[in-house]
Amino acid sequence: MDSTNKPNETTNVVQMQGIVKRFPGVLANDRVDFTLRQGEVHALLGENGAGKSTLMNVLAGLYRPDGGGVVVHGKTVNFSSPRDAITAGIGMVHQHFMLVPSQSVTENVLLGLKEPRFRMHLPRYNHKIAEIANQYGLHVDPAAKIWQLTVGEQQRVEILKMLYRGAHVLIMDEPTAVLAPSEIEELFKTLRSMTAQGKSIVFISHKLHEVMDISDRVTVLRKGKVTSAGIHTSDVTRADLARLMVGRDVVFRVEKKVVKPGNVVLSVTDLQAQNDKGLPALRGVDLEVREGEVVGVAGVAGNGQSELAEALVGLRHILGGKVFVNQEDVTNKPVKLGIRHGISLVPADRTLVGSAPNSSVTDNMIMKNYDQSPIGQGWMVNASEAGKYATGLKEAYDIMVPTINTSVRLLSGGNLQKVILAREISSEPKLMIAVQPTRGLDVGAIEGVQHLLLAQRETGAAILLISEELEELLSLSDRIYVIYEGKIMGQVADGNIDKIGQMMTGTRLEQIEKQGES
């Protein structure tokens, strides 16, 4: 952090002392202490399920602690609801969005406020929201419905809600998970501006380089307990933080075995499709993936990545072009036919698309084979066989869950992702389409997911990896396509970051290479 923007070393805005929070079968917070100072960015780190979000949900008024106390501005508080916390100047931007899909951006931002009380003059409030969005670099159409927005745009709405309310303490749970590098840079400028004016930020992130860049101090949780409290970021390294998080050394690079690519599994020609607003999202996409290779798709959020994945698996209507899997035409064919052809999808939205949140771990595990023997028996599901199957996957993939009957909505992001990966990989896919497979996960979980993907590559599966994490694409991919405004700008096999960066901003590879020759 800049020396001109140092936090006040003596003024404590928030003091959480001996916080205990229990859930059935889980001790989420075990006598946790946390102190937030005025004018600082304090990073909260830990593995998925370590208790970070639970602790901040206590501070935000969503949970009441089973033990311990909270002091805000020198006064003991007992929040009964998020409204109490917001009244005290504490707002939280959640990792899982709390938005009403059928309402507009402005309506969501104003939801729950006393003003406007009876009549809402939307154009006036749209203008106010647009001004705030432009001020903080969180560009989103105030009149758009939430269901029409990308995941990244929805996250910006959540941030706007708190900024509009003028929170003095802003709790940010994975705020950069879906932002492009330039947007992250703008967000960090915003955070620094806020702390310079005396506001305080709790920054929950699994991206250690971001923590090193933005935070003044760091508190690390592991299995519900504090392993390091309020250490100055300048006094530790990225490797130190990873070790404190997971209790072991973490290797930040992956070792890929040499695998000779085989036959073409996925062939896409001139693919065209629209987004949810009825606008062109894919404009003549061509690509192919072979057996035993990971092919990456790089691009800034909102350039057609999600529409591409949905079109390939039959979840989005294709207006033009063809999709072939193992030389079989699967264009606009039912999802179930794609599954029979060995297509597997790990979607970006693991909560609403990748899983049935209110259903059990077992029910989510058997979604692809519930109608197959021995689990499926006529119109019935053999509960005993389903339980055995789910238990086997739980153990094989080291899924941390009290029982296989637990609803998956109660799982941490990392464990939910393991449930999805276990289900998809156990079907022995010929083609796996993985969209943001490590988004929002901690370093230990990321390492595990990446190893699982590479293991599938070694078995001969074809993997299309769609990610906004350039470092991940460079580590895992054998080739990388770059998509911009629904068009493929080119592909590289040498990991040339400069070329990839130029293509991500709309310059075709042919033009880049021609400029290099001149």
C-alpha positions as CSV (number, residue, x, y, z in Angstrom):
1,M,0.0,0.0,0.0
2,D,1.1,3.6,-0.6
3,S,2.7,5.2,2.4
4,T,0.2,8.1,2.1
5,N,-2.7,5.8,2.7
6,K,-1.7,4.0,5.9
7,P,-4.5,2.8,8.3
8,N,-4.9,4.4,11.6
9,E,-2.9,2.2,14.0
10,T,-4.9,3.1,17.1
11,T,-8.6,3.4,16.0
12,N,-10.4,0.1,16.0
13,V,-13.6,0.3,14.1
14,V,-14.7,-3.3,14.7
15,Q,-13.6,-5.8,17.4
16,M,-14.9,-9.4,17.2
17,Q,-13.9,-11.3,20.4
18,G,-14.1,-15.0,21.0
19,I,-16.8,-15.6,18.2
20,V,-18.3,-19.0,18.3
21,K,-20.8,-20.2,15.6
22,R,-22.1,-23.8,15.3
23,F,-24.1,-25.5,12.7
24,P,-25.4,-29.1,12.9
25,G,-22.3,-31.3,12.9
26,V,-19.9,-28.3,12.2
27,L,-18.1,-25.8,14.5
28,A,-17.6,-23.0,11.9
29,N,-16.0,-20.5,14.2
30,D,-14.1,-21.6,17.2
31,R,-13.4,-18.6,19.5
32,V,-12.3,-16.3,16.7
33,D,-10.8,-12.8,17.3
34,F,-10.8,-10.2,14.5
35,T,-10.0,-6.5,14.6
36,L,-10.6,-4.0,11.8
37,R,-8.9,-0.6,12.0
38,Q,-10.1,2.6,10.5
39,G,-8.8,3.3,7.0
40,E,-7.4,-0.2,6.3
41,V,-8.0,-3.0,3.9
42,H,-7.9,-6.1,6.0
43,A,-7.7,-9.4,4.1
44,L,-9.4,-12.5,5.5
45,L,-7.9,-15.7,4.2
46,G,-8.6,-19.4,4.6
47,E,-9.6,-22.6,2.8
48,N,-13.2,-23.1,1.7
49,G,-15.1,-24.0,4.8
50,A,-12.5,-22.4,7.1
51,G,-15.2,-20.1,8.6
52,K,-14.4,-16.8,6.8
53,S,-17.9,-16.1,5.4
54,T,-19.5,-17.4,8.6
55,L,-17.5,-14.9,10.6
56,M,-18.4,-12.0,8.3
57,N,-22.1,-13.1,8.2
58,V,-22.0,-12.6,12.0
59,L,-20.6,-9.1,11.5
60,A,-23.2,-8.4,8.8
61,G,-26.1,-9.4,10.9
62,L,-27.1,-12.5,9.0
63,Y,-26.0,-14.9,11.8
64,R,-26.2,-14.5,15.6
65,P,-23.1,-15.8,17.3
66,D,-23.3,-18.7,19.8
67,G,-20.6,-17.1,21.8
68,G,-18.4,-14.1,22.0
69,G,-19.2,-10.4,21.2
70,V,-18.9,-7.7,18.6
71,V,-17.9,-4.1,19.3
72,V,-18.4,-1.4,16.6
73,H,-17.0,2.1,17.2
74,G,-16.5,1.3,20.9
75,K,-20.0,0.1,21.5
76,T,-21.2,-3.5,22.0
77,V,-23.7,-4.5,19.4
78,N,-26.2,-7.3,19.0
79,F,-27.3,-7.3,15.4
80,S,-30.6,-9.1,14.7
81,S,-30.6,-8.6,11.0
82,P,-28.6,-7.1,8.1
83,R,-30.7,-3.9,8.5
84,D,-29.2,-3.4,12.0
85,A,-25.7,-3.9,10.5
86,I,-26.3,-1.4,7.7
87,T,-27.7,1.1,10.1
88,A,-24.4,0.8,12.0
89,G,-22.6,1.4,8.7
90,I,-21.6,-2.2,7.9
91,G,-22.5,-3.6,4.5
92,M,-21.6,-6.9,2.8
93,V,-21.1,-7.9,-0.8
94,H,-21.8,-11.6,-0.9
95,Q,-20.1,-14.2,-3.0
96,H,-23.5,-15.8,-3.8
97,F,-25.7,-13.0,-5.1
98,M,-28.8,-11.9,-3.3
99,L,-30.7,-10.3,-6.2
100,V,-34.2,-10.5,-7.5
101,P,-33.8,-11.8,-11.1
102,S,-37.1,-10.3,-12.4
103,Q,-36.3,-6.8,-11.3
104,S,-34.0,-4.2,-12.8
105,V,-30.6,-3.1,-11.5
106,T,-32.0,0.1,-10.0
107,E,-34.9,-1.7,-8.4
108,N,-32.5,-4.2,-6.7
109,V,-30.2,-1.4,-5.5
110,L,-33.2,0.5,-4.0
111,L,-34.8,-2.7,-2.5
112,G,-35.3,-2.4,1.2
113,L,-34.6,1.3,1.5
114,K,-37.1,3.8,3.0
115,E,-36.8,6.1,-0.1
116,P,-38.6,6.1,-2.5
117,R,-41.5,5.2,-0.2
118,F,-44.7,5.3,-2.4
119,R,-43.8,6.1,-6.0
120,M,-40.6,5.3,-7.8
121,H,-39.5,7.7,-10.6
122,L,-37.3,5.1,-12.3
123,P,-35.6,7.4,-14.9
124,R,-34.4,9.7,-12.0
125,Y,-33.0,6.8,-10.0
126,N,-31.6,5.1,-13.1
127,H,-29.6,8.3,-13.6
128,K,-28.4,8.3,-10.0
129,I,-27.3,4.6,-10.1
130,A,-25.6,5.2,-13.5
131,E,-23.6,8.1,-11.9
132,I,-22.4,5.9,-9.1
133,A,-21.6,3.1,-11.4
134,N,-19.5,5.4,-13.6
135,Q,-17.8,6.9,-10.6
136,Y,-16.6,3.6,-9.4
137,G,-16.0,2.0,-12.8
138,L,-18.7,-0.6,-12.2
139,H,-20.4,-0.3,-15.6
140,V,-23.9,-1.9,-15.8
141,D,-27.1,-0.8,-17.4
142,P,-29.4,0.4,-14.6
143,A,-32.6,-0.5,-16.6
144,A,-31.5,-4.1,-17.4
145,K,-33.2,-7.0,-15.6
146,I,-30.9,-9.1,-13.4
147,W,-31.7,-12.3,-15.3
148,Q,-30.3,-10.6,-18.5
149,L,-26.9,-9.8,-16.9
150,T,-23.7,-11.8,-16.9
151,V,-22.4,-13.2,-13.6
152,G,-19.8,-10.3,-13.6
153,E,-22.5,-7.7,-14.1
154,Q,-24.6,-9.2,-11.3
155,Q,-21.6,-8.9,-9.0
156,R,-21.2,-5.3,-9.8
157,V,-24.9,-4.7,-8.8
158,E,-24.1,-6.2,-5.4
159,I,-21.2,-3.8,-5.0
160,L,-23.4,-0.9,-6.1
161,K,-26.0,-1.7,-3.5
162,M,-23.5,-1.2,-0.7
163,L,-21.9,1.9,-2.2
164,Y,-25.3,3.5,-2.7
165,R,-26.0,2.9,1.0
166,G,-22.8,4.6,2.0
167,A,-21.4,1.9,4.2
168,H,-18.4,2.9,6.3
169,V,-17.3,-0.8,6.7
170,L,-17.5,-2.8,3.5
171,I,-17.2,-6.6,3.6
172,M,-16.3,-7.9,0.2
173,D,-16.6,-11.7,-0.3
174,E,-14.6,-12.6,-3.4
175,P,-15.4,-9.3,-5.1
176,T,-13.0,-9.8,-8.0
177,A,-13.9,-13.4,-8.8
178,V,-15.6,-12.4,-12.1
179,L,-13.9,-9.2,-13.0
180,A,-11.4,-8.6,-15.8
181,P,-7.9,-7.4,-14.9
182,S,-8.7,-3.8,-15.9
183,E,-11.9,-3.9,-13.8
184,I,-10.0,-5.3,-10.8
185,E,-7.5,-2.4,-11.1
186,E,-10.4,0.1,-11.1
187,L,-11.9,-1.6,-8.1
188,F,-8.7,-1.4,-6.2
189,K,-8.5,2.3,-7.0
190,T,-12.0,2.6,-5.5
191,L,-11.0,0.7,-2.4
192,R,-7.9,2.9,-1.9
193,S,-10.0,6.0,-2.3
194,M,-12.5,4.8,0.3
195,T,-9.8,3.9,2.8
196,A,-8.1,7.3,2.2
197,Q,-11.4,8.9,3.4
198,G,-11.4,6.8,6.6
199,K,-13.6,3.9,5.5
200,S,-12.6,0.3,6.3
201,I,-12.6,-2.8,4.0
202,V,-12.7,-6.5,4.9
203,F,-11.4,-8.2,1.7
204,I,-12.1,-12.0,1.5
205,S,-10.2,-13.5,-1.5
206,H,-8.6,-16.7,-2.5
207,K,-6.3,-14.8,-5.0
208,L,-3.1,-14.4,-3.0
209,H,-1.5,-11.9,-5.4
210,E,-4.5,-9.6,-5.0
211,V,-4.2,-9.8,-1.2
212,M,-0.6,-8.9,-1.5
213,D,-1.5,-6.0,-3.8
214,I,-4.4,-4.4,-1.9
215,S,-4.3,-5.3,1.8
216,D,-2.7,-3.7,4.8
217,R,-3.1,-6.6,7.2
218,V,-4.1,-10.2,6.9
219,T,-5.9,-12.6,9.3
220,V,-5.9,-16.3,8.4
221,L,-8.4,-19.0,9.4
222,R,-8.0,-22.7,9.2
223,K,-10.8,-25.1,10.3
224,G,-12.6,-22.4,12.2
225,K,-9.6,-21.2,14.2
226,V,-7.3,-18.2,13.7
227,T,-3.8,-19.3,12.6
228,S,-2.5,-15.8,12.2
229,A,-4.2,-12.6,13.4
230,G,-3.7,-9.2,11.8
231,I,-0.2,-9.6,10.4
232,H,1.1,-6.8,8.2
233,T,1.0,-7.9,4.6
234,S,4.4,-6.4,4.0
235,D,5.9,-8.9,6.5
236,V,4.8,-12.1,4.7
237,T,5.2,-13.7,1.3
238,R,2.6,-15.4,-0.9
239,A,4.0,-18.8,0.0
240,D,3.8,-17.9,3.7
241,L,0.1,-17.1,3.4
242,A,-0.6,-20.3,1.4
243,R,1.1,-22.3,4.1
244,L,-1.0,-20.6,6.9
245,M,-4.2,-21.3,4.9
246,V,-3.8,-25.0,4.2
247,G,-1.2,-26.1,6.7
248,R,1.3,-27.3,4.1
249,D,3.5,-26.0,1.3
250,V,1.6,-25.3,-1.9
251,V,3.1,-25.8,-5.3
252,F,2.0,-22.8,-7.4
253,R,2.9,-24.5,-10.7
254,V,1.4,-27.6,-12.2
255,E,3.4,-30.4,-13.8
256,K,1.9,-31.6,-17.1
257,K,2.8,-35.0,-18.5
258,V,3.6,-35.2,-22.2
259,V,0.4,-36.5,-23.9
260,K,0.2,-36.9,-27.7
261,P,-3.2,-35.5,-28.9
262,G,-5.4,-38.1,-30.6
263,N,-8.4,-37.8,-32.8
264,V,-10.6,-34.7,-33.0
265,V,-13.4,-35.0,-30.4
266,L,-15.0,-31.6,-30.6
267,S,-15.3,-29.7,-33.9
268,V,-17.2,-26.4,-34.1
269,T,-17.7,-24.5,-37.4
270,D,-19.2,-21.1,-37.9
271,L,-21.2,-21.2,-34.6
272,Q,-23.7,-18.4,-34.1
273,A,-26.0,-17.8,-31.2
274,Q,-27.7,-15.0,-29.3
275,N,-27.5,-13.9,-25.6
276,D,-30.4,-13.6,-23.2
277,K,-31.1,-10.1,-24.5
278,G,-31.6,-11.4,-28.1
279,L,-28.3,-9.8,-29.3
280,P,-25.5,-11.6,-31.2
281,A,-23.2,-13.4,-28.7
282,L,-21.4,-15.9,-31.0
283,R,-20.4,-14.7,-34.4
284,G,-19.0,-17.5,-36.5
285,V,-16.9,-19.4,-33.9
286,D,-14.5,-22.1,-35.2
287,L,-12.5,-24.4,-32.9
288,E,-11.6,-28.0,-32.3
289,V,-10.4,-30.1,-29.3
290,R,-8.5,-33.4,-29.6
291,E,-8.2,-36.4,-27.4
292,G,-5.7,-35.9,-24.6
293,E,-5.4,-32.1,-24.7
294,V,-6.6,-29.1,-22.8
295,V,-7.7,-26.3,-25.0
296,G,-8.2,-23.0,-23.3
297,V,-10.6,-20.2,-24.2
298,A,-9.4,-16.8,-23.0
299,G,-11.3,-13.5,-22.9
300,V,-12.7,-10.8,-20.8
301,A,-16.1,-11.6,-19.1
302,G,-19.1,-11.1,-21.3
303,N,-17.5,-11.8,-24.7
304,G,-19.6,-15.0,-25.4
305,Q,-17.9,-17.6,-23.2
306,S,-21.0,-18.6,-21.3
307,E,-23.1,-18.7,-24.5
308,L,-20.4,-20.9,-26.1
309,A,-20.5,-23.5,-23.4
310,E,-24.3,-23.5,-23.3
311,A,-24.5,-23.9,-27.1
312,L,-22.1,-26.8,-27.1
313,V,-24.1,-28.9,-24.6
314,G,-27.6,-28.0,-25.9
315,L,-28.6,-25.4,-23.3
316,R,-28.7,-22.6,-25.9
317,H,-30.2,-22.6,-29.3
318,I,-27.7,-22.4,-32.2
319,L,-28.8,-20.1,-35.0
320,G,-26.1,-21.1,-37.4
321,G,-23.1,-23.4,-37.7
322,K,-22.4,-27.0,-36.6
323,V,-21.2,-28.8,-33.5
324,F,-19.7,-32.3,-34.0
325,V,-18.6,-34.7,-31.2
326,N,-16.7,-37.7,-32.4
327,Q,-18.0,-36.9,-35.9
328,E,-21.6,-37.0,-34.8
329,D,-23.7,-33.9,-35.4
330,V,-25.1,-32.8,-32.0
331,T,-26.2,-29.3,-33.2
332,N,-29.3,-28.3,-31.2
333,K,-29.8,-31.8,-30.0
334,P,-31.2,-32.5,-26.5
335,V,-28.9,-32.3,-23.5
336,K,-29.5,-36.0,-22.7
337,L,-28.2,-37.0,-26.2
338,G,-25.0,-35.0,-25.5
339,I,-24.6,-36.9,-22.2
340,R,-24.9,-40.2,-24.1
341,H,-22.2,-38.9,-26.5
342,G,-19.9,-38.4,-23.5
343,I,-20.2,-34.7,-23.1
344,S,-19.7,-33.4,-19.5
345,L,-20.2,-29.8,-18.3
346,V,-18.7,-28.0,-15.3
347,P,-20.7,-24.8,-15.4
348,A,-19.6,-21.3,-14.2
349,D,-22.5,-21.0,-11.8
350,R,-22.1,-24.0,-9.6
351,T,-25.0,-23.1,-7.3
352,L,-27.9,-22.5,-9.7
353,V,-26.8,-24.4,-12.8
354,G,-24.3,-27.0,-11.6
355,S,-26.4,-28.3,-8.7
356,A,-29.8,-28.5,-7.1
357,P,-29.1,-26.5,-4.0
358,N,-31.9,-27.9,-1.8
359,S,-31.2,-31.5,-2.8
360,S,-28.8,-33.8,-1.0
361,V,-25.3,-34.6,-1.9
362,T,-26.6,-38.1,-3.0
363,D,-29.3,-36.6,-5.3
364,N,-26.8,-34.3,-6.9
365,M,-24.2,-37.1,-7.4
366,I,-26.7,-39.4,-9.3
367,M,-28.1,-36.8,-11.6
368,K,-26.5,-38.3,-14.7
369,N,-27.2,-42.0,-13.9
370,Y,-30.3,-42.0,-11.8
371,D,-32.1,-44.0,-14.5
372,Q,-29.3,-46.5,-15.0
373,S,-28.8,-49.9,-13.2
374,P,-28.0,-50.5,-10.4
375,I,-29.2,-47.1,-9.2
376,G,-32.2,-46.8,-11.5
377,Q,-34.7,-49.6,-11.3
378,G,-37.6,-48.9,-13.6
379,W,-39.4,-45.8,-12.3
380,M,-37.7,-46.1,-8.9
381,V,-34.3,-45.1,-7.5
382,N,-32.6,-47.7,-5.4
383,A,-31.8,-45.6,-2.4
384,S,-29.2,-48.1,-1.0
385,E,-27.3,-48.2,-4.3
386,A,-27.5,-44.5,-4.7
387,G,-26.1,-44.1,-1.1
388,K,-23.2,-46.5,-1.8
389,Y,-22.4,-44.6,-5.0
390,A,-22.4,-41.2,-3.3
391,T,-20.3,-42.5,-0.4
392,G,-17.7,-43.9,-2.8
393,L,-17.4,-40.5,-4.6
394,K,-17.4,-38.6,-1.3
395,E,-14.4,-40.6,-0.2
396,A,-12.6,-40.7,-3.5
397,Y,-12.8,-36.9,-4.0
398,D,-12.3,-36.0,-0.3
399,I,-15.5,-34.1,-0.1
400,M,-15.9,-32.6,3.4
401,V,-19.6,-32.9,4.3
402,P,-21.3,-34.2,7.5
403,T,-23.4,-36.8,5.6
404,I,-24.3,-37.6,2.1
405,N,-27.9,-36.6,3.0
406,T,-26.8,-33.0,3.6
407,S,-28.2,-30.3,1.2
408,V,-25.5,-29.1,-1.1
409,R,-26.5,-25.5,-0.4
410,L,-24.8,-25.9,3.0
411,L,-21.5,-26.8,1.4
412,S,-18.5,-24.5,0.9
413,G,-17.7,-23.5,-2.6
414,G,-14.8,-25.9,-2.8
415,N,-16.7,-28.8,-1.6
416,L,-19.7,-28.1,-3.9
417,Q,-17.3,-27.9,-6.8
418,K,-15.9,-31.3,-5.8
419,V,-19.4,-32.7,-5.8
420,I,-19.9,-31.4,-9.4
421,L,-16.5,-32.7,-10.6
422,A,-17.0,-36.1,-9.0
423,R,-20.4,-36.4,-10.8
424,E,-19.0,-35.3,-14.1
425,I,-15.7,-37.2,-14.0
426,S,-17.3,-40.4,-12.8
427,S,-19.3,-40.5,-16.0
428,E,-16.0,-41.1,-17.9
429,P,-16.5,-38.2,-20.3
430,K,-15.0,-38.1,-23.8
431,L,-15.4,-34.3,-23.8
432,M,-15.3,-32.2,-20.7
433,I,-16.3,-28.5,-20.9
434,A,-15.1,-26.7,-17.8
435,V,-16.2,-23.1,-17.3
436,Q,-14.4,-21.2,-14.5
437,P,-13.8,-24.4,-12.6
438,T,-11.7,-22.8,-9.9
439,R,-13.5,-19.5,-9.5
440,G,-13.8,-18.5,-5.9
441,L,-11.8,-21.5,-4.6
442,D,-8.8,-21.4,-2.2
443,V,-5.3,-22.3,-3.2
444,G,-5.6,-25.9,-1.9
445,A,-8.9,-26.5,-3.7
446,I,-7.6,-24.9,-6.9
447,E,-4.6,-27.3,-6.8
448,G,-6.9,-30.3,-6.5
449,V,-9.3,-29.2,-9.3
450,Q,-6.4,-28.6,-11.7
451,H,-4.9,-32.0,-10.9
452,L,-8.3,-33.6,-11.6
453,L,-8.5,-31.9,-15.0
454,L,-5.0,-32.9,-16.0
455,A,-5.7,-36.5,-14.9
456,Q,-8.7,-36.5,-17.3
457,R,-6.3,-35.3,-20.0
458,E,-4.0,-38.2,-19.3
459,T,-6.9,-40.7,-19.7
460,G,-7.5,-39.3,-23.3
461,A,-10.4,-37.0,-22.6
462,A,-10.7,-33.8,-24.6
463,I,-11.1,-30.8,-22.3
464,L,-12.3,-27.3,-23.3
465,L,-11.3,-25.0,-20.5
466,I,-13.1,-21.6,-20.5
467,S,-11.5,-19.3,-17.9
468,E,-10.9,-15.7,-17.2
469,E,-7.8,-16.7,-15.1
470,L,-5.0,-16.2,-17.6
471,E,-2.5,-17.8,-15.3
472,E,-4.6,-20.9,-15.1
473,L,-5.0,-21.1,-18.8
474,L,-1.3,-20.8,-19.4
475,S,-0.6,-23.5,-16.8
476,L,-3.1,-26.1,-18.0
477,S,-3.7,-25.5,-21.7
478,D,-1.9,-27.1,-24.7
479,R,-3.5,-24.4,-27.0
480,I,-5.4,-21.2,-26.2
481,Y,-8.1,-19.6,-28.3
482,V,-9.0,-16.0,-27.6
483,I,-12.6,-14.8,-27.9
484,Y,-13.6,-11.2,-28.3
485,E,-17.2,-10.0,-28.9
486,G,-18.2,-13.5,-29.9
487,K,-15.4,-14.0,-32.5
488,I,-12.3,-16.0,-32.3
489,M,-9.3,-13.7,-32.6
490,G,-6.8,-16.5,-33.1
491,Q,-5.1,-19.2,-31.2
492,V,-1.6,-19.7,-29.7
493,A,0.3,-22.7,-28.5
494,D,3.4,-21.0,-27.1
495,G,1.6,-19.1,-24.3
496,N,2.6,-15.7,-25.7
497,I,1.0,-13.4,-23.1
498,D,1.5,-10.3,-25.2
499,K,-0.3,-11.8,-28.2
500,I,-3.1,-13.1,-25.9
501,G,-3.5,-9.7,-24.3
502,Q,-3.8,-7.9,-27.6
503,M,-6.3,-10.4,-28.9
504,M,-8.4,-10.0,-25.7
505,T,-8.8,-6.4,-26.6
506,G,-9.9,-7.1,-30.2
507,T,-6.8,-7.4,-32.4
508,R,-6.7,-10.4,-34.6
509,L,-3.7,-12.7,-34.5
510,E,-3.0,-12.1,-38.2
511,Q,-2.8,-8.4,-37.6
512,I,-0.5,-8.8,-34.6
513,E,1.9,-11.0,-36.6
514,K,1.8,-8.7,-39.6
515,Q,2.7,-5.8,-37.3
516,G,5.6,-7.9,-35.9
517,E,7.0,-8.5,-39.3
518,S,7.0,-4.9,-40.4
